[in-house]
Structure formats: structure tokens, C-alpha cells
Amino acid sequence: MPPAIQIHDVTKRFGSFTAVDRVDLQIEQGEVFGFLGHNGAGKSTLINMLLDHIRPTAGDLEAFGADCQTDSVEARKHMGVLPDGYGVYSGLTGRQHVQFAMESKGVDGEPLNLLDRVGITEAADRAAEGYSKGMTQRMVFAMALVGEPDLLILDEPTSGLDPAGARSMREIILEENERGATVFFSSHILEQIEAVADRVGIMHQGQLAAVDTIGGLRDMAGGETRLLIATDNLEDSHIDAVEALDEVDQAGITDEGRLAVTCAKDTKMDVLLALDERGVEVLDLTTEEASLEDLFVEYTRRSE
Amino acid sequence: MTGWSTVARKDIRGLIGSRTGKAGTAFVALVFVFGGYIVPTTTSDPTMTDYDGFIRGIVLFLVPLFGLLLGYRAVVGERAAGRLTLTLSFPHSRADIVFGKMVGRGLVLFVTITVGILGGAALIEYPFGRVALDRLVSYLGATLLLGFAFLAVGIALSTLTASLRRATVFTFGLFFLFVVAWPQLTGFFLQGLEYLNLASDELPNWAVFVHGAEPSMLYKRVLDTYVSPNKLTSGAALGSAGPWYLQGGPAVWLLGCWILLPAIGGYLQFRRTDL
């Protein structure tokens, strides 16, 4: 079984600017892979190379064993694509757009079923040029779903969608994955990726800074927790004692006079016990777990 | 593969779906019909030769312009608007795009000119005229070739750049050079060649060939051979007295080259560029 996507040492330069820098990536069939990065990090450039819209300066890409350059039509037969920076056809309705997608893929069917699935049934016979951004995005998503593709490639799929639209798109993505489709989607919104992705790749300044599961990324970034402890009386010696504990990174006093401790997740109890031993009463305790956002910031800073 | 036919069908649907598309094609067809309406009012017993004589001046501008206008936005317009990004997200090759558009727009051009000329010919024939079938077919064929040649050149131009504005400049520059300026340059060529001691008094045949290899000049030569043979002119059309390569037959083939070479060149250019 060939991997759904195989990217091997791919570089793309535009003049002296390196948009994608020596990226290696393999995505297995059946995965939901989230591709995270700021605008301009190189996500769309990489996706466009999978589609043969642009050609790599070096390296090669494959989809289901078909070379994306020399055999790009075959590669795209496996794909359903919601690209970035597309325009709709003038003079054609939403139904005709899906019709075109069906003709292109060589499948029969009722366009209305797909338009229904993405929730724009009532606009099917209007010219697509008059659609709102969100409706257009849904229509092109419906075009991507034509013919039950093996691989869904979605570039910033939720852009232009309201929260309800974004949620229903996430649901369809999960349904498609359930059916057996591999999903490769990019986003600069962390919650989107956290909600559906099995694995995450972080793209930063053209380089793939990290690839892992969300849990794995957390662990890699330290898997640390921040404790905020309100106490009745706190002396410097207490802070030193806490800081002396194994697996405590840092301890200090916040502006509000609370004790802030950065430590491994399972060291929480040790910190509380150490305070108790020294007769410090704990009045309140809150914990902050590192969010994907923090991880992202940390990764992008690290690779600078 | 049905890739190109899918592209062609969508292209036609889009063209006739837009108001400017409808109005433009209707206008071109009506000019041909109108010619057939006017000629019988000025000539008794009109024939295709009279028809050609009457509207050739207009056709020499109208058909190249129509072909170029149909072609020049074909690729670059879709590219600038991101529509190619969408089309090429489906299993279509770059060849499907270029040749599908040529076929789609070629069909629109074919129907427009054919309907117009047949309409015009019908008005010549009825009630007093006489339209010889071979002349009609020759006239129709030559005019279609001229249209296809400029359509192919227009589509080739539209693969050269990603900027619609630049494509527009190229197109009108080319229209001016080929259709407006080029046929008037005989005198300049003669002077130039005389200066180089390559000619005296009139252009040598090879220079006539080179100067006459531009599509609208070729079109004139084809018509002068097959539709209006009694009309002996000098310059690019020497009539049957000239050498074989200045006859109508080779001119037909050269017009064919003006369709084929830009089409292939445009495809090769488009195949290797990033969108």
C-alpha cells in the first residue's frame, strides 16, 4: 500500500526567496493530517506542488504512488481539492460547477446531493459569482467531495466560514475520514487542527519545524504544567524549597502574590506536599496546561 | 480521455452564458448577413465575387479582431482570476486546457462565421443573384481559416503572461502590427531592399513571399485565387502569372501553419510555467 502522500526533499525557490526548504514528509492512507503555519510559511506552495500548479526546484512528490509532476493527472485522480486562491467560473451556477467536477472526474450523480451535504441547496441554480465567500467555499468543498476521492487536500478550508459552517465542515471531514479518505488540510487556526487531526506538521519559514501527534508535540515541548497557588504566607525559603524539587523548572511569585510553579504534570502533588511540610496552607490552586498555541509559538521561535 | 472536451464544453457554456459573448458573436454574424443584404441593392445579378469585393475591407479587420478577442483572454483571464487553479485541481492536463479552449472557442467562431456567411449568401442568391457552391465553400473555408489563425495566435499570446493587462497590450499591439501596419509596409520593404541593392523598382518574389506570409495577406491571396480570380492585383497577389509559392494553394497551407504553430507554441509555453 503506497503512502497517500510522499514528499521527498522538496525545495521551491522563487528567485532568491526560498518558499519551501528541503521538506520531507510521508502521510499514510487513512490519516487526518493537519498542516499548521502562519500565512506565508510555505503551506500553499507545498500544496500547489502536490497539484502540479507549481514545480519544485528540487525533490519530488508522490500521491498514491503517482509522481505529482510527470504523472500529475493520475495523481489528481485520487484527489479532491479545495485549493487556495481559486476563482469561480463566470456564467455557471453552483449546480453547473458540481456538474463540471463530475464530468472532470468521470462520475455520474446528482449535483444537488452534494450541494445539500454542504448546505447550499437553495442557491444551486444561482450564478456562483454572486455567492458570498462562505457559500463559494462550501460549493468548492462540494466539488472536492465529488467521486469519493481517496485523498482530500484542503487549503485553509474554513476561511470565510462562520463558526457553524466551520463545524459542519469539520464533521464532513471526519465522515470522509471514516469512509476511508486520507485528509491533508492546512490552517493557521490551531483549534481547527486540534479538533480533527491525527497528526500535525508545523511549517515555519519554508521548513517543516515539527511533525507529530498533538500529544507527542506536547510531550516534546516539555509536557509542562504551570501551577498557580494562592497561599496564606509565603517566604523566599519556601520558593527555594519548591524550586529544589526534582522536575520543577521554575518557581516564582506572580504580581498578584501567588506562587507560580512550572513543572512536569505528575510533579503537582510533590509541590503541594513540600508546601504542606513547611506549614504553608494552600488556599487555591489553578493549573494551566500548555495549549497548542504555546507549542506553536515555542516551535516557531525555536527554529528561527 | 475526455478531459479536453469537458474543458471545451464548460468554455462554450461560459461564453454563450455571458452577455458580451452573446452580443459579440451576434454582431459578427450580422455584419456578414448585412453584406448580403446590401450587395444586391447596388449590383445586378450579384455573385460571391461581388460579395467578397464588397465586404473584404470590413472582414479583414473584423475577423482577425474577433479571433484575437475570443482567444487572448482564454488562458490568462482564467489564470489571473484563479479559475485555472480550480480547473487544474481536477484531473485535467495542461494540454486539456489549451486544446480544450481552442476547440471550444474555435467552435464558437465556426458557428458564428458559418451562420453569418450562409445568411449573407442566401440574401445574395435570393431573388436575383447566383451563388456558385464552390465559390461559397472556398469563401467560407478561407474566412474560417483566417479566424482560426488569429484565434490560435490570441490563445498563444494568452499563455505568455500571468497579467491580463500585459496580455491586452500584446494583443492590440499584434493586431495593429499584423492587420493595420503590415500590409502598408510594401514601400518600406522596397526602399530597404533597394538600399541593400537587393531590389530595383519592385519587390523580388522572395520578398513578396515573406511580406505576404502574414495571415491577412494570405487570406487575400487565397480569395484572389479561389473566389475573385478576375481581380488581378499587384503586390502580394500576383495572380496565376507568379511563381508557384505565391499561388493560392500554398497560401492555404501557410494559413494552416498559422493555426498549428501558435497552438503548439502556446501549449509548450504553458506546460512549463507555474500557475
Chai-1 contact restraints between the chains, C-beta under 6 A:
chainA,res_idxA,chainB,res_idxB,connection_type,confidence,min_distance_angstrom,max_distance_angstrom,comment,restraint_id
A,L51,B,S89,contact,1.0,0.0,6.0,A-B,restraint_1
A,H53,B,L275,contact,1.0,0.0,6.0,A-B,restraint_2
A,I54,B,D274,contact,1.0,0.0,6.0,A-B,restraint_3
A,V73,B,P91,contact,1.0,0.0,6.0,A-B,restraint_4
A,V73,B,S93,contact,1.0,0.0,6.0,A-B,restraint_5
A,R76,B,P91,contact,1.0,0.0,6.0,A-B,restraint_6
A,K77,B,P91,contact,1.0,0.0,6.0,A-B,restraint_7
A,V81,B,S89,contact,1.0,0.0,6.0,A-B,restraint_8
A,P83,B,T85,contact,1.0,0.0,6.0,A-B,restraint_9
A,P83,B,S89,contact,1.0,0.0,6.0,A-B,restraint_10
A,G85,B,G82,contact,1.0,0.0,6.0,A-B,restraint_11
A,G85,B,T85,contact,1.0,0.0,6.0,A-B,restraint_12
A,Y86,B,G82,contact,1.0,0.0,6.0,A-B,restraint_13
A,Y86,B,T85,contact,1.0,0.0,6.0,A-B,restraint_14
A,Y86,B,L86,contact,1.0,0.0,6.0,A-B,restraint_15
A,G87,B,A81,contact,1.0,0.0,6.0,A-B,restraint_16
A,G87,B,G82,contact,1.0,0.0,6.0,A-B,restraint_17
A,G87,B,R83,contact,1.0,0.0,6.0,A-B,restraint_18
A,Y89,B,G14,contact,1.0,0.0,6.0,A-B,restraint_19
A,Y89,B,R83,contact,1.0,0.0,6.0,A-B,restraint_20
A,S90,B,G14,contact,1.0,0.0,6.0,A-B,restraint_21
A,G91,B,G14,contact,1.0,0.0,6.0,A-B,restraint_22
A,G91,B,G17,contact,1.0,0.0,6.0,A-B,restraint_23
A,G91,B,S18,contact,1.0,0.0,6.0,A-B,restraint_24
A,F100,B,K10,contact,1.0,0.0,6.0,A-B,restraint_25
A,E103,B,T6,contact,1.0,0.0,6.0,A-B,restraint_26
A,S104,B,T6,contact,1.0,0.0,6.0,A-B,restraint_27
A,S104,B,F90,contact,1.0,0.0,6.0,A-B,restraint_28
